């Protein structure tokens, strides 16, 4: 396991991700505050110190998963590893914990990507109980990290009802977010940081394009809004157009 940075949990075992998508810090333009919050927790984690579960939530394509990939790249030598875990497999988490407990040399992020729950989804109760902790103590060398495009991860209908029982149920679901001690938000991107990211990738690709700001803005408008992902896609499109 020493040379592998990440795994998937499949059929009750760790499956190595051999060709992991690497992300470099210099590519995460405009995310300094989010990186600082996540990195402080990870740095303490791989030092054997205190650490807390993290939720990275907010806009699509804003860099949530990219920050996790960057930290895996930079802290791999310190023993950091990640396991992609599907929310529908939550009942198998105890088996993964047992596997992690047997490998005391490494520090594992149990990574839930893009989690969300329907109003009637029974999985959210199981997921919340995992975060709260049960009789089994979680291994000291693991933490849970999740990303979500939804602030509360569960649709909120409480504002549309006067039924106190409906409100209690919805508040319980919304409270799932509060079970993550560290919440890192990613907000709608403004014009300036969007253009900074686009410019970064244009320079990285060696492109010198007249009127690129207007083209980048039009590209974002056609795709429903600005994000770091859209900025990079714009630069790649410009590269393709000139190949």
C-alpha atoms as an extended CHARMM CRD file, in Angstrom:
* protein
*
       243  EXT
         1         1  UNK       CA              0.0000000000        0.0000000000        0.0000000000  PROA      1               0.0000000000
         2         2  UNK       CA              2.9350000000        2.3540000000        0.5450000000  PROA      2               0.0000000000
         3         3  UNK       CA              3.1460000000        3.6160000000       -3.0440000000  PROA      3               0.0000000000
         4         4  UNK       CA             -0.5890000000        4.1270000000       -3.5660000000  PROA      4               0.0000000000
         5         5  UNK       CA             -2.2430000000        7.3780000000       -2.5560000000  PROA      5               0.0000000000
         6         6  UNK       CA             -5.8930000000        6.4010000000       -2.9050000000  PROA      6               0.0000000000
         7         7  UNK       CA             -8.2440000000        3.4290000000       -2.9260000000  PROA      7               0.0000000000
         8         8  UNK       CA            -11.8650000000        2.5760000000       -3.5950000000  PROA      8               0.0000000000
         9         9  UNK       CA            -13.8780000000        0.4190000000       -1.2280000000  PROA      9               0.0000000000
        10        10  UNK       CA            -15.4080000000       -2.3110000000       -3.3740000000  PROA      10              0.0000000000
        11        11  UNK       CA            -16.8250000000       -5.7070000000       -2.4180000000  PROA      11              0.0000000000
        12        12  UNK       CA            -15.4880000000       -5.5310000000        1.1040000000  PROA      12              0.0000000000
        13        13  UNK       CA            -11.8800000000       -4.7130000000        0.2000000000  PROA      13              0.0000000000
        14        14  UNK       CA             -9.5580000000       -1.8630000000       -0.7750000000  PROA      14              0.0000000000
        15        15  UNK       CA             -9.0960000000       -1.4780000000       -4.5270000000  PROA      15              0.0000000000
        16        16  UNK       CA             -6.0390000000        0.5900000000       -5.4810000000  PROA      16              0.0000000000
        17        17  UNK       CA             -6.4400000000        3.6630000000       -7.6920000000  PROA      17              0.0000000000
        18        18  UNK       CA             -3.2560000000        3.3010000000       -9.7050000000  PROA      18              0.0000000000
        19        19  UNK       CA             -3.4430000000        6.4390000000      -11.8600000000  PROA      19              0.0000000000
        20        20  UNK       CA             -4.7480000000        9.1340000000       -9.5620000000  PROA      20              0.0000000000
        21        21  UNK       CA             -5.6110000000       12.5920000000      -10.8500000000  PROA      21              0.0000000000
        22        22  UNK       CA             -2.9460000000       14.8880000000       -9.3720000000  PROA      22              0.0000000000
        23        23  UNK       CA             -3.6690000000       18.5260000000       -8.5520000000  PROA      23              0.0000000000
        24        24  UNK       CA             -0.9850000000       21.0920000000       -7.7700000000  PROA      24              0.0000000000
        25        25  UNK       CA             -1.3310000000       23.9680000000       -5.3230000000  PROA      25              0.0000000000
        26        26  UNK       CA             -0.4150000000       26.5410000000       -7.9820000000  PROA      26              0.0000000000
        27        27  UNK       CA             -3.5070000000       25.5560000000       -9.9810000000  PROA      27              0.0000000000
        28        28  UNK       CA             -5.8990000000       26.3420000000       -7.1080000000  PROA      28              0.0000000000
        29        29  UNK       CA             -6.1260000000       30.0730000000       -7.7290000000  PROA      29              0.0000000000
        30        30  UNK       CA             -8.3110000000       32.0480000000       -5.3300000000  PROA      30              0.0000000000
        31        31  UNK       CA             -8.8090000000       29.1960000000       -2.8380000000  PROA      31              0.0000000000
        32        32  UNK       CA             -6.2230000000       30.2590000000       -0.2770000000  PROA      32              0.0000000000
        33        33  UNK       CA             -8.6880000000       30.5020000000        2.6280000000  PROA      33              0.0000000000
        34        34  UNK       CA            -10.2640000000       27.1130000000        1.9420000000  PROA      34              0.0000000000
        35        35  UNK       CA             -6.8500000000       25.4770000000        1.5320000000  PROA      35              0.0000000000
        36        36  UNK       CA             -5.6170000000       26.9740000000        4.8020000000  PROA      36              0.0000000000
        37        37  UNK       CA             -8.6090000000       25.6360000000        6.7470000000  PROA      37              0.0000000000
        38        38  UNK       CA             -8.3520000000       22.1190000000        5.3020000000  PROA      38              0.0000000000
        39        39  UNK       CA             -4.5690000000       21.9130000000        5.4280000000  PROA      39              0.0000000000
        40        40  UNK       CA             -4.3440000000       22.9020000000        9.0860000000  PROA      40              0.0000000000
        41        41  UNK       CA             -6.5560000000       19.9350000000        9.9640000000  PROA      41              0.0000000000
        42        42  UNK       CA             -4.6780000000       17.5180000000        7.6840000000  PROA      42              0.0000000000
        43        43  UNK       CA             -1.2670000000       18.6360000000        8.9470000000  PROA      43              0.0000000000
        44        44  UNK       CA             -2.2710000000       17.8800000000       12.5260000000  PROA      44              0.0000000000
        45        45  UNK       CA             -3.8580000000       14.5840000000       11.4410000000  PROA      45              0.0000000000
        46        46  UNK       CA             -0.7090000000       13.1720000000        9.8030000000  PROA      46              0.0000000000
        47        47  UNK       CA              1.3220000000       14.3160000000       12.8150000000  PROA      47              0.0000000000
        48        48  UNK       CA             -0.7790000000       12.1010000000       15.0550000000  PROA      48              0.0000000000
        49        49  UNK       CA             -2.4790000000       15.1200000000       16.6030000000  PROA      49              0.0000000000
        50        50  UNK       CA             -6.0450000000       16.2910000000       17.0190000000  PROA      50              0.0000000000
        51        51  UNK       CA             -8.2370000000       16.3000000000       13.9160000000  PROA      51              0.0000000000
        52        52  UNK       CA            -11.8850000000       16.7480000000       12.9900000000  PROA      52              0.0000000000
        53        53  UNK       CA            -14.2230000000       15.4850000000       10.2860000000  PROA      53              0.0000000000
        54        54  UNK       CA            -14.6000000000       17.9500000000        7.4160000000  PROA      54              0.0000000000
        55        55  UNK       CA            -17.3790000000       18.9480000000        5.0380000000  PROA      55              0.0000000000
        56        56  UNK       CA            -16.5140000000       20.9350000000        1.9120000000  PROA      56              0.0000000000
        57        57  UNK       CA            -19.7560000000       22.3080000000        0.5150000000  PROA      57              0.0000000000
        58        58  UNK       CA            -20.8880000000       24.7660000000       -2.1120000000  PROA      58              0.0000000000
        59        59  UNK       CA            -20.8330000000       25.5380000000       -5.7970000000  PROA      59              0.0000000000
        60        60  UNK       CA            -20.1640000000       22.8980000000       -8.4270000000  PROA      60              0.0000000000
        61        61  UNK       CA            -16.7130000000       23.0350000000       -9.9760000000  PROA      61              0.0000000000
        62        62  UNK       CA            -15.4120000000       25.3710000000       -7.2680000000  PROA      62              0.0000000000
        63        63  UNK       CA            -12.4460000000       23.2070000000       -6.2350000000  PROA      63              0.0000000000
        64        64  UNK       CA            -13.7530000000       21.0600000000       -3.3750000000  PROA      64              0.0000000000
        65        65  UNK       CA            -12.4160000000       17.7570000000       -4.6830000000  PROA      65              0.0000000000
        66        66  UNK       CA             -9.3280000000       19.4590000000       -6.1070000000  PROA      66              0.0000000000
        67        67  UNK       CA             -8.2240000000       20.5700000000       -2.6470000000  PROA      67              0.0000000000
        68        68  UNK       CA             -8.4560000000       16.9910000000       -1.3720000000  PROA      68              0.0000000000
        69        69  UNK       CA             -6.4210000000       15.7400000000       -4.3460000000  PROA      69              0.0000000000
        70        70  UNK       CA             -3.8030000000       18.4320000000       -3.7720000000  PROA      70              0.0000000000
        71        71  UNK       CA             -3.4630000000       17.5320000000       -0.0970000000  PROA      71              0.0000000000
        72        72  UNK       CA             -3.0880000000       13.8540000000       -0.9790000000  PROA      72              0.0000000000
        73        73  UNK       CA             -0.2770000000       14.7760000000       -3.3550000000  PROA      73              0.0000000000
        74        74  UNK       CA              1.5560000000       16.9950000000       -0.8830000000  PROA      74              0.0000000000
        75        75  UNK       CA              1.1010000000       14.8420000000        2.2300000000  PROA      75              0.0000000000
        76        76  UNK       CA              1.5690000000       11.4290000000        0.6300000000  PROA      76              0.0000000000
        77        77  UNK       CA              5.1080000000       11.1260000000        1.9960000000  PROA      77              0.0000000000
        78        78  UNK       CA              3.7520000000       11.9410000000        5.4650000000  PROA      78              0.0000000000
        79        79  UNK       CA              1.5080000000        8.8770000000        5.2250000000  PROA      79              0.0000000000
        80        80  UNK       CA             -1.7620000000       10.4120000000        4.0140000000  PROA      80              0.0000000000
        81        81  UNK       CA             -4.0610000000        8.0890000000        2.0630000000  PROA      81              0.0000000000
        82        82  UNK       CA             -7.6960000000        8.2820000000        0.9470000000  PROA      82              0.0000000000
        83        83  UNK       CA            -10.4690000000        5.7590000000        0.4360000000  PROA      83              0.0000000000
        84        84  UNK       CA            -13.3640000000        6.6690000000       -1.8590000000  PROA      84              0.0000000000
        85        85  UNK       CA            -16.4760000000        5.4120000000       -0.1180000000  PROA      85              0.0000000000
        86        86  UNK       CA            -20.0130000000        5.5000000000       -1.5190000000  PROA      86              0.0000000000
        87        87  UNK       CA            -22.7720000000        6.7170000000        0.7700000000  PROA      87              0.0000000000
        88        88  UNK       CA            -24.9280000000        3.7260000000       -0.1620000000  PROA      88              0.0000000000
        89        89  UNK       CA            -22.2380000000        1.4380000000        1.3130000000  PROA      89              0.0000000000
        90        90  UNK       CA            -22.4170000000        3.0920000000        4.7320000000  PROA      90              0.0000000000
        91        91  UNK       CA            -23.2690000000       -0.2030000000        6.4560000000  PROA      91              0.0000000000
        92        92  UNK       CA            -19.8450000000       -1.5340000000        5.4130000000  PROA      92              0.0000000000
        93        93  UNK       CA            -17.9500000000        1.2410000000        7.1620000000  PROA      93              0.0000000000
        94        94  UNK       CA            -17.2000000000       -0.9730000000       10.1640000000  PROA      94              0.0000000000
        95        95  UNK       CA            -15.3650000000       -3.3870000000        7.8460000000  PROA      95              0.0000000000
        96        96  UNK       CA            -13.2950000000       -0.5400000000        6.4100000000  PROA      96              0.0000000000
        97        97  UNK       CA            -12.5070000000        0.6650000000        9.9290000000  PROA      97              0.0000000000
        98        98  UNK       CA            -11.1720000000       -2.7910000000       10.7590000000  PROA      98              0.0000000000
        99        99  UNK       CA             -8.9370000000       -2.7060000000        7.6780000000  PROA      99              0.0000000000
       100       100  UNK       CA             -7.6090000000        0.7480000000        8.5460000000  PROA      100             0.0000000000
       101       101  UNK       CA             -7.0050000000       -0.2380000000       12.1530000000  PROA      101             0.0000000000
       102       102  UNK       CA             -4.5780000000       -2.9390000000       10.9790000000  PROA      102             0.0000000000
       103       103  UNK       CA             -2.4480000000       -0.3650000000        9.1020000000  PROA      103             0.0000000000
       104       104  UNK       CA             -1.0740000000        1.9390000000       11.7750000000  PROA      104             0.0000000000
       105       105  UNK       CA              1.6240000000        3.3690000000        9.4630000000  PROA      105             0.0000000000
       106       106  UNK       CA             -0.7810000000        5.4890000000        7.4200000000  PROA      106             0.0000000000
       107       107  UNK       CA             -3.4880000000        8.0920000000        7.9500000000  PROA      107             0.0000000000
       108       108  UNK       CA             -6.7120000000        7.5380000000        6.0300000000  PROA      108             0.0000000000
       109       109  UNK       CA             -9.2850000000        9.9940000000        4.7640000000  PROA      109             0.0000000000
       110       110  UNK       CA            -12.5980000000        8.1940000000        4.2900000000  PROA      110             0.0000000000
       111       111  UNK       CA            -13.8150000000       10.2590000000        1.3700000000  PROA      111             0.0000000000
       112       112  UNK       CA            -17.4830000000       10.7180000000        0.4580000000  PROA      112             0.0000000000
       113       113  UNK       CA            -17.7270000000       12.7120000000       -2.7730000000  PROA      113             0.0000000000
       114       114  UNK       CA            -20.8270000000       14.7540000000       -3.6210000000  PROA      114             0.0000000000
       115       115  UNK       CA            -23.1250000000       13.4190000000       -0.9140000000  PROA      115             0.0000000000
       116       116  UNK       CA            -26.8180000000       14.2860000000       -0.7990000000  PROA      116             0.0000000000
       117       117  UNK       CA            -29.9630000000       12.6720000000        0.5160000000  PROA      117             0.0000000000
       118       118  UNK       CA            -33.6030000000       12.7220000000       -0.5480000000  PROA      118             0.0000000000
       119       119  UNK       CA            -36.2390000000       13.7430000000        1.9830000000  PROA      119             0.0000000000
       120       120  UNK       CA            -37.2800000000       10.1350000000        2.5330000000  PROA      120             0.0000000000
       121       121  UNK       CA            -33.7960000000        8.6280000000        2.3080000000  PROA      121             0.0000000000
       122       122  UNK       CA            -33.1270000000        6.2910000000        5.2490000000  PROA      122             0.0000000000
       123       123  UNK       CA            -29.3930000000        6.4570000000        4.5310000000  PROA      123             0.0000000000
       124       124  UNK       CA            -29.1010000000        9.8840000000        6.1260000000  PROA      124             0.0000000000
       125       125  UNK       CA            -29.9170000000        8.4610000000        9.5820000000  PROA      125             0.0000000000
       126       126  UNK       CA            -27.2330000000        5.8110000000        9.2220000000  PROA      126             0.0000000000
       127       127  UNK       CA            -24.7550000000        8.3790000000        7.9690000000  PROA      127             0.0000000000
       128       128  UNK       CA            -25.4850000000       10.7200000000       10.8620000000  PROA      128             0.0000000000
       129       129  UNK       CA            -25.0570000000        7.9120000000       13.3810000000  PROA      129             0.0000000000
       130       130  UNK       CA            -21.6390000000        7.1450000000       11.8840000000  PROA      130             0.0000000000
       131       131  UNK       CA            -20.5540000000       10.7450000000       12.4360000000  PROA      131             0.0000000000
       132       132  UNK       CA            -21.9510000000       10.8010000000       15.9570000000  PROA      132             0.0000000000
       133       133  UNK       CA            -20.1800000000        7.5660000000       16.8230000000  PROA      133             0.0000000000
       134       134  UNK       CA            -21.5280000000        4.2860000000       18.1410000000  PROA      134             0.0000000000
       135       135  UNK       CA            -20.2220000000        1.6550000000       20.5090000000  PROA      135             0.0000000000
       136       136  UNK       CA            -17.2490000000        0.9130000000       18.2690000000  PROA      136             0.0000000000
       137       137  UNK       CA            -14.4290000000        3.4150000000       18.5570000000  PROA      137             0.0000000000
       138       138  UNK       CA            -13.2460000000        4.7740000000       15.2410000000  PROA      138             0.0000000000
       139       139  UNK       CA             -9.5460000000        4.1530000000       14.4310000000  PROA      139             0.0000000000
       140       140  UNK       CA             -7.3440000000        7.0720000000       15.4540000000  PROA      140             0.0000000000
       141       141  UNK       CA             -5.7220000000        7.0740000000       12.0050000000  PROA      141             0.0000000000
       142       142  UNK       CA             -8.8560000000        7.8940000000       10.0230000000  PROA      142             0.0000000000
       143       143  UNK       CA            -11.1270000000       10.8750000000        9.4920000000  PROA      143             0.0000000000
       144       144  UNK       CA            -14.2420000000       11.4230000000        7.4040000000  PROA      144             0.0000000000
       145       145  UNK       CA            -14.1590000000       14.0470000000        4.6610000000  PROA      145             0.0000000000
       146       146  UNK       CA            -17.1840000000       14.7490000000        2.4770000000  PROA      146             0.0000000000
       147       147  UNK       CA            -18.0390000000       17.1200000000       -0.3380000000  PROA      147             0.0000000000
       148       148  UNK       CA            -21.5200000000       18.2730000000       -1.2510000000  PROA      148             0.0000000000
       149       149  UNK       CA            -23.0220000000       20.6930000000       -3.7430000000  PROA      149             0.0000000000
       150       150  UNK       CA            -25.8810000000       21.3320000000       -1.3060000000  PROA      150             0.0000000000
       151       151  UNK       CA            -25.4490000000       23.4410000000        1.8000000000  PROA      151             0.0000000000
       152       152  UNK       CA            -27.6170000000       21.1830000000        3.9590000000  PROA      152             0.0000000000
       153       153  UNK       CA            -27.2840000000       17.9790000000        1.8730000000  PROA      153             0.0000000000
       154       154  UNK       CA            -31.0180000000       17.3350000000        2.3270000000  PROA      154             0.0000000000
       155       155  UNK       CA            -33.7620000000       19.3730000000        0.5730000000  PROA      155             0.0000000000
       156       156  UNK       CA            -35.4990000000       21.7070000000        3.0160000000  PROA      156             0.0000000000
       157       157  UNK       CA            -39.2910000000       21.7680000000        2.9690000000  PROA      157             0.0000000000
       158       158  UNK       CA            -39.7220000000       22.9990000000        6.5400000000  PROA      158             0.0000000000
       159       159  UNK       CA            -40.3180000000       26.5610000000        5.4220000000  PROA      159             0.0000000000
       160       160  UNK       CA            -43.3620000000       25.4010000000        3.4560000000  PROA      160             0.0000000000
       161       161  UNK       CA            -45.1490000000       23.5990000000        6.2660000000  PROA      161             0.0000000000
       162       162  UNK       CA            -46.8120000000       24.5070000000        9.5530000000  PROA      162             0.0000000000
       163       163  UNK       CA            -46.7420000000       20.9360000000       10.8490000000  PROA      163             0.0000000000
       164       164  UNK       CA            -44.4550000000       20.8260000000       13.8880000000  PROA      164             0.0000000000
       165       165  UNK       CA            -43.6200000000       17.1650000000       13.2460000000  PROA      165             0.0000000000
       166       166  UNK       CA            -42.5930000000       17.9080000000        9.6670000000  PROA      166             0.0000000000
       167       167  UNK       CA            -40.4500000000       20.7540000000       10.9460000000  PROA      167             0.0000000000
       168       168  UNK       CA            -38.7650000000       18.5210000000       13.5280000000  PROA      168             0.0000000000
       169       169  UNK       CA            -38.0160000000       15.9120000000       10.8750000000  PROA      169             0.0000000000
       170       170  UNK       CA            -36.5900000000       18.4550000000        8.4590000000  PROA      170             0.0000000000
       171       171  UNK       CA            -34.5100000000       20.1360000000       11.1650000000  PROA      171             0.0000000000
       172       172  UNK       CA            -33.0500000000       16.7520000000       12.0590000000  PROA      172             0.0000000000
       173       173  UNK       CA            -32.0370000000       16.2000000000        8.4470000000  PROA      173             0.0000000000
       174       174  UNK       CA            -30.5960000000       19.6820000000        8.0550000000  PROA      174             0.0000000000
       175       175  UNK       CA            -28.6050000000       19.1350000000       11.2520000000  PROA      175             0.0000000000
       176       176  UNK       CA            -26.5260000000       16.4970000000        9.4590000000  PROA      176             0.0000000000
       177       177  UNK       CA            -24.2630000000       19.3090000000        8.2790000000  PROA      177             0.0000000000
       178       178  UNK       CA            -23.5550000000       20.3100000000       11.8720000000  PROA      178             0.0000000000
       179       179  UNK       CA            -22.1360000000       16.8370000000       12.5920000000  PROA      179             0.0000000000
       180       180  UNK       CA            -19.0390000000       17.8480000000       10.6320000000  PROA      180             0.0000000000
       181       181  UNK       CA            -16.9440000000       19.9150000000       13.0250000000  PROA      181             0.0000000000
       182       182  UNK       CA            -15.1690000000       21.7030000000       10.1640000000  PROA      182             0.0000000000
       183       183  UNK       CA            -17.3520000000       23.2510000000        7.4510000000  PROA      183             0.0000000000
       184       184  UNK       CA            -15.5900000000       24.8690000000        4.5000000000  PROA      184             0.0000000000
       185       185  UNK       CA            -17.7820000000       26.8490000000        2.1120000000  PROA      185             0.0000000000
       186       186  UNK       CA            -17.2740000000       27.4950000000       -1.6060000000  PROA      186             0.0000000000
       187       187  UNK       CA            -19.3460000000       30.4110000000       -2.8370000000  PROA      187             0.0000000000
       188       188  UNK       CA            -20.4740000000       31.6910000000       -6.2550000000  PROA      188             0.0000000000
       189       189  UNK       CA            -17.4520000000       32.9550000000       -8.1550000000  PROA      189             0.0000000000
       190       190  UNK       CA            -17.1000000000       36.5940000000       -9.1000000000  PROA      190             0.0000000000
       191       191  UNK       CA            -15.6980000000       37.8800000000      -12.3560000000  PROA      191             0.0000000000
       192       192  UNK       CA            -12.1910000000       38.7620000000      -11.1300000000  PROA      192             0.0000000000
       193       193  UNK       CA            -11.1940000000       35.3800000000       -9.6410000000  PROA      193             0.0000000000
       194       194  UNK       CA            -12.7810000000       33.5770000000      -12.5860000000  PROA      194             0.0000000000
       195       195  UNK       CA            -10.6600000000       35.5550000000      -15.0340000000  PROA      195             0.0000000000
       196       196  UNK       CA             -7.5640000000       35.0500000000      -12.8610000000  PROA      196             0.0000000000
       197       197  UNK       CA             -7.9980000000       31.2770000000      -13.0810000000  PROA      197             0.0000000000
       198       198  UNK       CA             -8.6090000000       31.4150000000      -16.8280000000  PROA      198             0.0000000000
       199       199  UNK       CA             -5.4980000000       33.5710000000      -17.2710000000  PROA      199             0.0000000000
       200       200  UNK       CA             -3.4520000000       31.1480000000      -15.1570000000  PROA      200             0.0000000000
       201       201  UNK       CA             -4.3080000000       28.2280000000      -17.4300000000  PROA      201             0.0000000000
       202       202  UNK       CA             -3.8700000000       30.2260000000      -20.6350000000  PROA      202             0.0000000000
       203       203  UNK       CA             -0.3250000000       31.0700000000      -19.5240000000  PROA      203             0.0000000000
       204       204  UNK       CA              0.2640000000       27.4820000000      -18.4340000000  PROA      204             0.0000000000
       205       205  UNK       CA             -0.7210000000       26.3060000000      -21.9230000000  PROA      205             0.0000000000
       206       206  UNK       CA              1.4350000000       28.9820000000      -23.5680000000  PROA      206             0.0000000000
       207       207  UNK       CA             -1.5170000000       30.7660000000      -25.1780000000  PROA      207             0.0000000000
       208       208  UNK       CA             -1.5990000000       34.4720000000      -26.0490000000  PROA      208             0.0000000000
       209       209  UNK       CA             -5.1320000000       35.3580000000      -27.1100000000  PROA      209             0.0000000000
       210       210  UNK       CA             -6.5270000000       38.7870000000      -27.9200000000  PROA      210             0.0000000000
       211       211  UNK       CA             -9.7560000000       39.7190000000      -26.1500000000  PROA      211             0.0000000000
       212       212  UNK       CA             -9.5860000000       36.5620000000      -24.0270000000  PROA      212             0.0000000000
       213       213  UNK       CA            -11.5260000000       38.1750000000      -21.1560000000  PROA      213             0.0000000000
       214       214  UNK       CA            -14.6160000000       38.6340000000      -23.3310000000  PROA      214             0.0000000000
       215       215  UNK       CA            -14.2890000000       35.1160000000      -24.7000000000  PROA      215             0.0000000000
       216       216  UNK       CA            -13.9410000000       33.6860000000      -21.1920000000  PROA      216             0.0000000000
       217       217  UNK       CA            -17.0160000000       35.5510000000      -19.9540000000  PROA      217             0.0000000000
       218       218  UNK       CA            -19.0720000000       34.3890000000      -22.9300000000  PROA      218             0.0000000000
       219       219  UNK       CA            -17.8870000000       30.8310000000      -22.3390000000  PROA      219             0.0000000000
       220       220  UNK       CA            -19.0660000000       30.9670000000      -18.7160000000  PROA      220             0.0000000000
       221       221  UNK       CA            -22.3910000000       32.5270000000      -19.6950000000  PROA      221             0.0000000000
       222       222  UNK       CA            -23.0550000000       29.7190000000      -22.1580000000  PROA      222             0.0000000000
       223       223  UNK       CA            -22.4500000000       27.1880000000      -19.3630000000  PROA      223             0.0000000000
       224       224  UNK       CA            -24.6150000000       28.7610000000      -16.7100000000  PROA      224             0.0000000000
       225       225  UNK       CA            -22.0610000000       30.5310000000      -14.5320000000  PROA      225             0.0000000000
       226       226  UNK       CA            -18.4710000000       30.9600000000      -13.4320000000  PROA      226             0.0000000000
       227       227  UNK       CA            -16.3410000000       28.4040000000      -11.6090000000  PROA      227             0.0000000000
       228       228  UNK       CA            -12.7580000000       27.2300000000      -11.4760000000  PROA      228             0.0000000000
       229       229  UNK       CA            -13.7200000000       24.1860000000      -13.5210000000  PROA      229             0.0000000000
       230       230  UNK       CA            -15.3320000000       26.3450000000      -16.2190000000  PROA      230             0.0000000000
       231       231  UNK       CA            -12.2530000000       28.6000000000      -16.3050000000  PROA      231             0.0000000000
       232       232  UNK       CA             -9.9750000000       25.6250000000      -16.9040000000  PROA      232             0.0000000000
       233       233  UNK       CA            -12.3240000000       24.1940000000      -19.5330000000  PROA      233             0.0000000000
       234       234  UNK       CA            -12.2650000000       27.5390000000      -21.3320000000  PROA      234             0.0000000000
       235       235  UNK       CA             -8.4660000000       27.4650000000      -21.5050000000  PROA      235             0.0000000000
       236       236  UNK       CA             -8.4820000000       23.8680000000      -22.7410000000  PROA      236             0.0000000000
       237       237  UNK       CA            -11.0440000000       24.8250000000      -25.4050000000  PROA      237             0.0000000000
       238       238  UNK       CA             -8.7880000000       27.6710000000      -26.5550000000  PROA      238             0.0000000000
       239       239  UNK       CA             -5.8970000000       25.2010000000      -26.7560000000  PROA      239             0.0000000000
       240       240  UNK       CA             -7.9910000000       22.7980000000      -28.8270000000  PROA      240             0.0000000000
       241       241  UNK       CA             -9.1220000000       25.5780000000      -31.1580000000  PROA      241             0.0000000000
       242       242  UNK       CA             -5.4890000000       26.3440000000      -31.9560000000  PROA      242             0.0000000000
       243       243  UNK       CA             -4.2660000000       22.7920000000      -32.3700000000  PROA      243             0.0000000000
